Amino acid sequence: MLTTISSNNSHVHFNEKAYVELNNLLASKAYSKLFLLVDQNTHQYCLSVFLAKLEKEHHFEIIEIPAGEAHKQIETCTQVWEAISELGGDRKSLLINLGGGVVTDLGGFVAATYMRGIEFVNIPTSLLSMVDASVGGKTGVDLGPLKNQVGVFTEPLMVLVDIEYLNSLPGNELRSGLAEMLKHGLICDLNYWNQLSKMDQLDPSALQDLIHRSVEIKNQVISQDPLEGGLRKILNFGHTLGHAIESYFLEHPDKTTLLHGEAIAIGMIMEAYLSVHLTGLPQERLDEIKAVFSNYYKAQNIEPQELESIIELMRFDKKNNSGKVNFALLEDIAKPVWDINADNELIYKSLEYYKK
């Protein structure tokens, strides 16, 4: 059995232990209302799995939102707030968020702000949300195409990680989550990076221990720096460029929308290139990183003139300070550094390297 991971004021429970803890919570607390937030996909594929795990029948008010990053907006929050209010939600209500990162990020923000805060539980159903959104207490929504510009740090009561939900995921969604796992290896654990680099297939059952390790790594970082004042910035490796690329592809109708992990994979290759020139990452490590990501992810076409718009989007990155774009980079695998500046000329060269 995978051990529970305690994260600040929250706990991440795994598989069957997760439902023992949830059933105990529902039995011990007299919640006035139970709300369950889903999107179209989790309503169809995950809701019945979740309800079957409960020991007794509970009445949930089910609130459904459209699926996809495009709906991770304040307008969707307004619809959820209004639904909770119309259904009689008060400060003694509980919100359970059953879904991927969009649902858990948005649902956590809704819970944190409805009547100045109600309790919530996250049940991530995608690989990405299990290894990324499961710990850290970040909630929020996008501001137009700009990623996670509005939000608060608020911990859920608990997080339930059940790999059964992964059985409904297509391969590209599993690869999206794998990108964050590979990042955890690059910033913290060489052995873990090597293990993930050599995976033949993304079998959900084989991922169980690896998911647990990723949650451990992220928790070790955020436990030391809950509010991203320093060390926690290493979790943004690949994200400064990656988020801007994700936003650019989301904003332009002639581009195919990228999943988060697909964009971050590009960002990690390009930021590894920056690391060679700014923080001393060995060239052979850069080539290794590119080879691993190229094995898992299809190359995307980004033209130099498009990079100008992507660089402009980086101005909105939350790690920036006094107008300077700050990167988290690598001195070597498992040796990260942060608050590193890069000029535009070097960023253009990183795109050239990616496109080779």
C-alpha positions as a Markdown table, in Angstrom:
| # | Residue | x | y | z |
|---|---|---|---|---|
| 1 | Met | 0.0 | 0.0 | 0.0 |
| 2 | Leu | 1.3 | 3.5 | -0.9 |
| 3 | Thr | 1.9 | 5.6 | 2.1 |
| 4 | Thr | -0.1 | 8.8 | 2.7 |
| 5 | Ile | 1.9 | 12.0 | 2.0 |
| 6 | Ser | 1.3 | 14.9 | 4.4 |
| 7 | Ser | 1.6 | 18.3 | 2.6 |
| 8 | Asn | 1.4 | 21.3 | 5.0 |
| 9 | Asn | -2.2 | 21.2 | 6.2 |
| 10 | Ser | -3.4 | 18.7 | 3.7 |
| 11 | His | -2.9 | 14.9 | 3.1 |
| 12 | Val | -2.6 | 13.0 | -0.2 |
| 13 | His | -4.1 | 9.5 | 0.1 |
| 14 | Phe | -3.7 | 6.8 | -2.5 |
| 15 | Asn | -6.1 | 4.2 | -4.0 |
| 16 | Glu | -8.3 | 2.3 | -1.5 |
| 17 | Lys | -6.9 | 4.2 | 1.5 |
| 18 | Ala | -8.2 | 7.4 | -0.1 |
| 19 | Tyr | -11.8 | 6.3 | 0.1 |
| 20 | Val | -11.5 | 5.1 | 3.6 |
| 21 | Glu | -10.4 | 8.6 | 4.6 |
| 22 | Leu | -13.2 | 10.2 | 2.5 |
| 23 | Asn | -15.9 | 8.0 | 4.0 |
| 24 | Asn | -14.6 | 8.8 | 7.5 |
| 25 | Leu | -14.7 | 12.5 | 6.6 |
| 26 | Leu | -18.3 | 12.4 | 5.3 |
| 27 | Ala | -19.4 | 10.3 | 8.4 |
| 28 | Ser | -17.7 | 12.5 | 11.0 |
| 29 | Lys | -18.6 | 16.0 | 9.7 |
| 30 | Ala | -22.2 | 17.3 | 9.5 |
| 31 | Tyr | -21.9 | 19.1 | 6.2 |
| 32 | Ser | -25.0 | 21.1 | 5.3 |
| 33 | Lys | -24.6 | 20.5 | 1.6 |
| 34 | Leu | -22.3 | 18.3 | -0.6 |
| 35 | Phe | -21.3 | 19.7 | -4.0 |
| 36 | Leu | -19.5 | 17.7 | -6.6 |
| 37 | Leu | -17.8 | 19.6 | -9.4 |
| 38 | Val | -17.1 | 17.7 | -12.7 |
| 39 | Asp | -16.5 | 18.5 | -16.3 |
| 40 | Gln | -18.2 | 16.8 | -19.3 |
| 41 | Asn | -15.6 | 14.1 | -19.5 |
| 42 | Thr | -15.4 | 13.2 | -15.8 |
| 43 | His | -19.1 | 13.2 | -15.5 |
| 44 | Gln | -19.2 | 10.5 | -18.2 |
| 45 | Tyr | -16.2 | 8.4 | -17.3 |
| 46 | Cys | -15.3 | 9.0 | -13.6 |
| 47 | Leu | -18.5 | 9.9 | -11.7 |
| 48 | Ser | -19.8 | 6.3 | -11.5 |
| 49 | Val | -16.4 | 5.0 | -10.4 |
| 50 | Phe | -16.4 | 7.6 | -7.6 |
| 51 | Leu | -19.9 | 7.0 | -6.4 |
| 52 | Ala | -19.3 | 3.2 | -6.2 |
| 53 | Lys | -16.5 | 3.8 | -3.7 |
| 54 | Leu | -18.7 | 5.4 | -1.1 |
| 55 | Glu | -19.9 | 3.3 | 1.8 |
| 56 | Lys | -23.3 | 4.9 | 2.0 |
| 57 | Glu | -25.4 | 6.9 | -0.3 |
| 58 | His | -25.0 | 10.6 | -0.1 |
| 59 | His | -26.9 | 13.3 | -1.9 |
| 60 | Phe | -24.5 | 15.4 | -4.0 |
| 61 | Glu | -25.5 | 18.4 | -6.0 |
| 62 | Ile | -23.6 | 17.8 | -9.2 |
| 63 | Ile | -22.3 | 20.9 | -11.0 |
| 64 | Glu | -20.9 | 20.3 | -14.5 |
| 65 | Ile | -18.6 | 22.7 | -16.4 |
| 66 | Pro | -17.3 | 22.4 | -20.0 |
| 67 | Ala | -14.1 | 20.5 | -20.4 |
| 68 | Gly | -10.8 | 22.1 | -21.5 |
| 69 | Glu | -8.3 | 24.8 | -20.7 |
| 70 | Ala | -10.4 | 27.4 | -22.7 |
| 71 | His | -13.0 | 27.3 | -20.0 |
| 72 | Lys | -10.6 | 27.9 | -17.1 |
| 73 | Gln | -11.9 | 31.4 | -16.8 |
| 74 | Ile | -13.5 | 33.7 | -14.2 |
| 75 | Glu | -16.8 | 33.5 | -16.2 |
| 76 | Thr | -16.9 | 29.7 | -15.4 |
| 77 | Cys | -16.2 | 30.5 | -11.7 |
| 78 | Thr | -19.2 | 32.9 | -11.7 |
| 79 | Gln | -21.4 | 30.2 | -13.1 |
| 80 | Val | -20.3 | 27.7 | -10.4 |
| 81 | Trp | -20.6 | 30.3 | -7.6 |
| 82 | Glu | -24.1 | 31.1 | -8.7 |
| 83 | Ala | -25.0 | 27.4 | -8.9 |
| 84 | Ile | -23.7 | 26.8 | -5.4 |
| 85 | Ser | -25.7 | 29.8 | -4.1 |
| 86 | Glu | -28.9 | 28.9 | -5.9 |
| 87 | Leu | -28.6 | 25.3 | -4.5 |
| 88 | Gly | -28.4 | 26.6 | -0.9 |
| 89 | Gly | -24.7 | 26.4 | -0.3 |
| 90 | Asp | -23.4 | 28.0 | 2.9 |
| 91 | Arg | -20.2 | 28.1 | 4.9 |
| 92 | Lys | -20.7 | 24.5 | 6.2 |
| 93 | Ser | -20.8 | 23.1 | 2.7 |
| 94 | Leu | -18.2 | 20.8 | 1.1 |
| 95 | Leu | -17.1 | 20.9 | -2.5 |
| 96 | Ile | -15.5 | 17.8 | -4.0 |
| 97 | Asn | -13.6 | 18.5 | -7.3 |
| 98 | Leu | -13.5 | 15.4 | -9.5 |
| 99 | Gly | -11.4 | 16.1 | -12.6 |
| 100 | Gly | -8.1 | 17.1 | -14.1 |
| 101 | Gly | -6.1 | 20.2 | -13.4 |
| 102 | Val | -8.7 | 22.6 | -14.8 |
| 103 | Val | -11.4 | 21.2 | -12.4 |
| 104 | Thr | -9.2 | 21.1 | -9.3 |
| 105 | Asp | -7.6 | 24.5 | -9.9 |
| 106 | Leu | -10.9 | 26.2 | -10.7 |
| 107 | Gly | -12.8 | 24.3 | -8.1 |
| 108 | Gly | -10.3 | 25.1 | -5.4 |
| 109 | Phe | -10.5 | 28.8 | -6.3 |
| 110 | Val | -14.3 | 28.7 | -6.2 |
| 111 | Ala | -14.2 | 27.0 | -2.7 |
| 112 | Ala | -11.5 | 29.4 | -1.4 |
| 113 | Thr | -13.6 | 32.4 | -2.3 |
| 114 | Tyr | -17.2 | 31.3 | -1.9 |
| 115 | Met | -18.4 | 33.0 | 1.3 |
| 116 | Arg | -14.7 | 33.6 | 2.0 |
| 117 | Gly | -13.9 | 30.0 | 2.0 |
| 118 | Ile | -15.6 | 26.5 | 2.3 |
| 119 | Glu | -13.9 | 23.2 | 2.7 |
| 120 | Phe | -13.0 | 21.2 | -0.4 |
| 121 | Val | -11.5 | 17.9 | -1.5 |
| 122 | Asn | -9.6 | 17.3 | -4.7 |
| 123 | Ile | -9.8 | 14.0 | -6.6 |
| 124 | Pro | -7.5 | 14.4 | -9.6 |
| 125 | Thr | -8.4 | 12.1 | -12.5 |
| 126 | Ser | -5.6 | 12.9 | -15.0 |
| 127 | Leu | -2.0 | 11.9 | -14.7 |
| 128 | Leu | -1.0 | 15.6 | -14.9 |
| 129 | Ser | -3.3 | 16.6 | -12.0 |
| 130 | Met | -2.2 | 13.7 | -9.9 |
| 131 | Val | 1.5 | 14.6 | -10.0 |
| 132 | Asp | 1.1 | 18.4 | -10.3 |
| 133 | Ala | -2.1 | 19.8 | -8.9 |
| 134 | Ser | -2.3 | 17.2 | -6.1 |
| 135 | Val | 0.0 | 19.2 | -3.8 |
| 136 | Gly | 1.0 | 22.8 | -3.3 |
| 137 | Gly | -2.3 | 24.5 | -2.6 |
| 138 | Lys | -2.3 | 26.6 | -5.9 |
| 139 | Thr | -5.8 | 27.4 | -7.1 |
| 140 | Gly | -6.8 | 29.7 | -9.8 |
| 141 | Val | -7.9 | 30.5 | -13.4 |
| 142 | Asp | -6.5 | 31.9 | -16.5 |
| 143 | Leu | -6.9 | 35.6 | -17.6 |
| 144 | Gly | -7.8 | 35.2 | -21.2 |
| 145 | Pro | -4.9 | 33.2 | -22.7 |
| 146 | Leu | -2.6 | 34.0 | -19.7 |
| 147 | Lys | -2.1 | 31.0 | -17.5 |
| 148 | Asn | -3.1 | 31.0 | -13.9 |
| 149 | Gln | -3.0 | 34.8 | -13.5 |
| 150 | Val | -5.8 | 34.9 | -10.9 |
| 151 | Gly | -5.8 | 32.7 | -7.9 |
| 152 | Val | -4.9 | 32.0 | -4.2 |
| 153 | Phe | -2.9 | 29.5 | -2.2 |
| 154 | Thr | -5.4 | 27.4 | -0.4 |
| 155 | Glu | -4.9 | 23.8 | 0.7 |
| 156 | Pro | -7.7 | 21.2 | 0.2 |
| 157 | Leu | -8.7 | 19.1 | 3.2 |
| 158 | Met | -7.3 | 16.1 | 1.4 |
| 159 | Val | -6.4 | 14.8 | -2.0 |
| 160 | Leu | -7.4 | 11.4 | -3.2 |
| 161 | Val | -5.2 | 9.8 | -5.9 |
| 162 | Asp | -6.8 | 6.7 | -7.5 |
| 163 | Ile | -5.0 | 5.3 | -10.6 |
| 164 | Glu | -8.3 | 3.6 | -11.7 |
| 165 | Tyr | -9.3 | 7.0 | -13.2 |
| 166 | Leu | -6.3 | 6.8 | -15.6 |
| 167 | Asn | -7.9 | 3.9 | -17.5 |
| 168 | Ser | -10.2 | 6.3 | -19.3 |
| 169 | Leu | -7.3 | 8.6 | -20.5 |
| 170 | Pro | -6.0 | 8.6 | -24.1 |
| 171 | Gly | -2.3 | 8.3 | -24.7 |
| 172 | Asn | -1.7 | 12.0 | -25.3 |
| 173 | Glu | -3.2 | 12.8 | -21.8 |
| 174 | Leu | -0.9 | 10.3 | -20.2 |
| 175 | Arg | 2.1 | 11.8 | -22.0 |
| 176 | Ser | 1.0 | 15.3 | -20.9 |
| 177 | Gly | 1.3 | 14.1 | -17.3 |
| 178 | Leu | 4.6 | 12.4 | -17.9 |
| 179 | Ala | 6.2 | 15.7 | -18.8 |
| 180 | Glu | 5.7 | 17.0 | -15.3 |
| 181 | Met | 7.1 | 13.7 | -13.9 |
| 182 | Leu | 10.2 | 14.0 | -16.2 |
| 183 | Lys | 10.6 | 17.6 | -14.9 |
| 184 | His | 10.6 | 16.3 | -11.3 |
| 185 | Gly | 13.5 | 14.0 | -12.2 |
| 186 | Leu | 15.4 | 16.8 | -14.0 |
| 187 | Ile | 15.2 | 19.2 | -11.0 |
| 188 | Cys | 15.5 | 16.7 | -8.1 |
| 189 | Asp | 16.3 | 13.1 | -8.8 |
| 190 | Leu | 18.7 | 11.7 | -11.4 |
| 191 | Asn | 17.7 | 8.1 | -10.8 |
| 192 | Tyr | 14.0 | 9.0 | -11.3 |
| 193 | Trp | 14.9 | 10.8 | -14.5 |
| 194 | Asn | 16.8 | 7.7 | -15.8 |
| 195 | Gln | 13.9 | 5.5 | -14.8 |
| 196 | Leu | 11.3 | 7.6 | -16.7 |
| 197 | Ser | 13.6 | 8.1 | -19.7 |
| 198 | Lys | 13.6 | 4.4 | -20.4 |
| 199 | Met | 9.9 | 3.5 | -20.1 |
| 200 | Asp | 8.7 | 1.3 | -22.9 |
| 201 | Gln | 5.0 | 2.1 | -22.4 |
| 202 | Leu | 2.7 | 4.2 | -20.2 |
| 203 | Asp | 0.8 | 1.5 | -18.5 |
| 204 | Pro | -1.4 | 3.1 | -15.7 |
| 205 | Ser | -0.8 | 0.2 | -13.3 |
| 206 | Ala | 3.0 | 0.5 | -13.8 |
| 207 | Leu | 2.8 | 4.2 | -13.1 |
| 208 | Gln | 1.5 | 3.8 | -9.5 |
| 209 | Asp | 4.9 | 3.9 | -7.7 |
| 210 | Leu | 6.2 | 6.6 | -10.0 |
| 211 | Ile | 3.2 | 8.8 | -9.3 |
| 212 | His | 3.8 | 8.4 | -5.6 |
| 213 | Arg | 7.5 | 9.4 | -6.1 |
| 214 | Ser | 6.5 | 12.5 | -8.1 |
| 215 | Val | 4.2 | 13.6 | -5.4 |
| 216 | Glu | 7.0 | 13.1 | -2.8 |
| 217 | Ile | 9.4 | 15.2 | -4.8 |
| 218 | Lys | 7.0 | 18.1 | -5.3 |
| 219 | Asn | 6.0 | 17.9 | -1.6 |
| 220 | Gln | 9.6 | 18.1 | -0.5 |
| 221 | Val | 10.0 | 21.3 | -2.4 |
| 222 | Ile | 6.8 | 23.1 | -1.4 |
| 223 | Ser | 7.1 | 22.0 | 2.2 |
| 224 | Gln | 10.2 | 24.2 | 2.4 |
| 225 | Asp | 8.8 | 27.0 | 0.4 |
| 226 | Pro | 4.9 | 27.0 | 0.4 |
| 227 | Leu | 4.5 | 30.5 | -1.1 |
| 228 | Glu | 7.1 | 30.4 | -3.9 |
| 229 | Gly | 9.5 | 32.8 | -2.3 |
| 230 | Gly | 12.6 | 30.9 | -3.5 |
| 231 | Leu | 13.2 | 27.2 | -3.8 |
| 232 | Arg | 9.7 | 26.4 | -5.1 |
| 233 | Lys | 10.5 | 28.3 | -8.2 |
| 234 | Ile | 12.5 | 25.3 | -9.4 |
| 235 | Leu | 9.1 | 23.6 | -10.1 |
| 236 | Asn | 8.8 | 26.2 | -13.0 |
| 237 | Phe | 11.6 | 24.7 | -15.0 |
| 238 | Gly | 10.4 | 24.6 | -18.6 |
| 239 | His | 7.3 | 26.6 | -17.6 |
| 240 | Thr | 8.5 | 30.2 | -18.4 |
| 241 | Leu | 8.7 | 29.4 | -22.1 |
| 242 | Gly | 6.3 | 26.5 | -21.9 |
| 243 | His | 3.4 | 28.5 | -20.5 |
| 244 | Ala | 3.9 | 31.3 | -23.1 |
| 245 | Ile | 4.0 | 28.7 | -25.9 |
| 246 | Glu | 0.8 | 27.0 | -24.4 |
| 247 | Ser | -0.9 | 30.5 | -24.3 |
| 248 | Tyr | 0.2 | 31.3 | -27.9 |
| 249 | Phe | -1.2 | 28.0 | -29.3 |
| 250 | Leu | -4.4 | 28.5 | -27.3 |
| 251 | Glu | -4.9 | 32.0 | -28.6 |
| 252 | His | -4.3 | 31.5 | -32.3 |
| 253 | Pro | -7.0 | 29.6 | -34.2 |
| 254 | Asp | -4.6 | 28.4 | -36.9 |
| 255 | Lys | -2.5 | 26.5 | -34.3 |
| 256 | Thr | -3.5 | 23.2 | -32.8 |
| 257 | Thr | -4.1 | 23.7 | -29.1 |
| 258 | Leu | -1.4 | 22.0 | -27.0 |
| 259 | Leu | -1.9 | 20.0 | -23.9 |
| 260 | His | 0.0 | 21.5 | -20.9 |
| 261 | Gly | 2.7 | 18.7 | -20.9 |
| 262 | Glu | 3.2 | 19.1 | -24.7 |
| 263 | Ala | 4.0 | 22.8 | -24.3 |
| 264 | Ile | 6.1 | 22.2 | -21.2 |
| 265 | Ala | 8.2 | 19.6 | -23.0 |
| 266 | Ile | 9.1 | 22.2 | -25.6 |
| 267 | Gly | 9.9 | 24.7 | -22.8 |
| 268 | Met | 12.2 | 22.2 | -21.1 |
| 269 | Ile | 14.2 | 21.6 | -24.2 |
| 270 | Met | 14.6 | 25.3 | -24.8 |
| 271 | Glu | 15.3 | 26.1 | -21.2 |
| 272 | Ala | 17.9 | 23.3 | -21.1 |
| 273 | Tyr | 19.6 | 25.1 | -24.0 |
| 274 | Leu | 19.6 | 28.3 | -22.0 |
| 275 | Ser | 21.1 | 26.3 | -19.1 |
| 276 | Val | 24.1 | 25.3 | -21.2 |
| 277 | His | 24.9 | 28.9 | -21.9 |
| 278 | Leu | 23.9 | 30.5 | -18.6 |
| 279 | Thr | 24.4 | 28.0 | -15.8 |
| 280 | Gly | 26.9 | 25.4 | -17.1 |
| 281 | Leu | 24.7 | 22.5 | -18.0 |
| 282 | Pro | 26.9 | 20.1 | -20.0 |
| 283 | Gln | 26.1 | 19.9 | -23.7 |
| 284 | Glu | 25.7 | 16.1 | -23.5 |
| 285 | Arg | 23.0 | 16.5 | -20.9 |
| 286 | Leu | 21.2 | 18.9 | -23.2 |
| 287 | Asp | 21.3 | 16.5 | -26.1 |
| 288 | Glu | 20.1 | 13.7 | -23.7 |
| 289 | Ile | 17.2 | 15.8 | -22.5 |
| 290 | Lys | 16.2 | 16.7 | -26.1 |
| 291 | Ala | 16.4 | 13.0 | -27.2 |
| 292 | Val | 14.2 | 11.8 | -24.3 |
| 293 | Phe | 11.5 | 14.4 | -25.0 |
| 294 | Ser | 11.7 | 13.9 | -28.7 |
| 295 | Asn | 11.0 | 10.2 | -28.1 |
| 296 | Tyr | 7.8 | 11.0 | -26.3 |
| 297 | Tyr | 6.5 | 14.1 | -27.9 |
| 298 | Lys | 5.8 | 15.1 | -31.5 |
| 299 | Ala | 7.8 | 18.2 | -32.7 |
| 300 | Gln | 5.8 | 21.3 | -33.1 |
| 301 | Asn | 6.4 | 24.0 | -35.7 |
| 302 | Ile | 7.2 | 27.4 | -34.2 |
| 303 | Glu | 8.6 | 30.0 | -36.6 |
| 304 | Pro | 11.0 | 32.7 | -35.4 |
| 305 | Gln | 8.4 | 35.4 | -36.1 |
| 306 | Glu | 6.0 | 33.6 | -33.8 |
| 307 | Leu | 8.6 | 33.5 | -31.0 |
| 308 | Glu | 8.4 | 37.3 | -30.9 |
| 309 | Ser | 4.8 | 37.0 | -29.7 |
| 310 | Ile | 5.7 | 34.2 | -27.3 |
| 311 | Ile | 8.4 | 36.3 | -25.8 |
| 312 | Glu | 5.9 | 39.1 | -25.3 |
| 313 | Leu | 3.6 | 36.7 | -23.5 |
| 314 | Met | 6.5 | 35.9 | -21.1 |
| 315 | Arg | 6.2 | 39.4 | -19.7 |
| 316 | Phe | 3.2 | 38.1 | -17.7 |
| 317 | Asp | 5.0 | 35.3 | -16.0 |
| 318 | Lys | 4.4 | 35.4 | -12.2 |
| 319 | Lys | 8.1 | 34.8 | -11.4 |
| 320 | Asn | 9.1 | 38.1 | -13.1 |
| 321 | Asn | 10.6 | 40.9 | -11.0 |
| 322 | Ser | 10.9 | 44.6 | -12.0 |
| 323 | Gly | 10.2 | 43.8 | -15.6 |
| 324 | Lys | 12.9 | 41.1 | -15.9 |
| 325 | Val | 11.9 | 37.6 | -17.0 |
| 326 | Asn | 13.3 | 35.0 | -14.5 |
| 327 | Phe | 14.0 | 31.4 | -15.5 |
| 328 | Ala | 14.5 | 28.3 | -13.4 |
| 329 | Leu | 17.4 | 26.5 | -15.1 |
| 330 | Leu | 19.8 | 23.6 | -14.5 |
| 331 | Glu | 23.5 | 23.4 | -13.6 |
| 332 | Asp | 23.1 | 19.6 | -14.1 |
| 333 | Ile | 20.3 | 17.1 | -13.7 |
| 334 | Ala | 19.1 | 17.4 | -10.1 |
| 335 | Lys | 21.0 | 20.7 | -9.7 |
| 336 | Pro | 18.5 | 23.5 | -10.3 |
| 337 | Val | 18.9 | 27.2 | -9.9 |
| 338 | Trp | 16.4 | 30.0 | -10.2 |
| 339 | Asp | 16.0 | 33.7 | -10.9 |
| 340 | Ile | 18.2 | 33.6 | -14.0 |
| 341 | Asn | 17.8 | 36.2 | -16.8 |
| 342 | Ala | 18.2 | 35.4 | -20.5 |
| 343 | Asp | 18.3 | 37.9 | -23.4 |
| 344 | Asn | 16.1 | 37.5 | -26.4 |
| 345 | Glu | 18.9 | 36.6 | -28.7 |
| 346 | Leu | 19.7 | 33.5 | -26.7 |
| 347 | Ile | 16.0 | 32.6 | -26.5 |
| 348 | Tyr | 15.9 | 32.7 | -30.4 |
| 349 | Lys | 18.9 | 30.4 | -30.5 |
| 350 | Ser | 17.1 | 28.0 | -28.1 |
| 351 | Leu | 14.3 | 27.8 | -30.7 |
| 352 | Glu | 16.9 | 27.0 | -33.4 |
| 353 | Tyr | 18.2 | 24.2 | -31.3 |
| 354 | Tyr | 14.7 | 22.8 | -30.7 |
| 355 | Lys | 13.9 | 22.9 | -34.4 |
| 356 | Lys | 17.1 | 21.1 | -35.5 |
